[in-house]
Amino acid sequence: NQINNVLVFPGVFRGLLDAQSRTVDTGMMLAAARALADVVTEDELNANYIIPSVFNEKVAGTVAGAVREAAKAAGAAVTGTTTV
């Protein structure tokens, strides 16, 4: 199972880079997990579809945004960061 490598890490790293954070904490990882879960809507959720497809283009950006915001909330982001 490579969910973490394919779905989560690209967004986590993008979010950390965007925030220019030098640290990763549990809050950032929880934000990534929640963002990943939120990509699947209630209408899509079923016994065979609980995580987004590896081809879902919303995953990386959604996870990155959540991690970036969590880094800001934790005080780990450099002021004046921009989204790439």
Sequence and secondary structure as in RCSB ss.txt:
>XXXX:A:sequence
NQINNVLVFPGVFRGLLDAQSRTVDTGMMLAAARALADVVTEDELNANYIIPSVFNEKVAGTVAGAVREAAKAAG
AAVTGTTTV
>XXXX:A:secstr
  HIIIIIHHHHHHHHHHHT S   HHHHHHHHHHHHHHS TTT BTTBSS  TT TTHHHHHHHHHHHHHHHTT
 S TT    
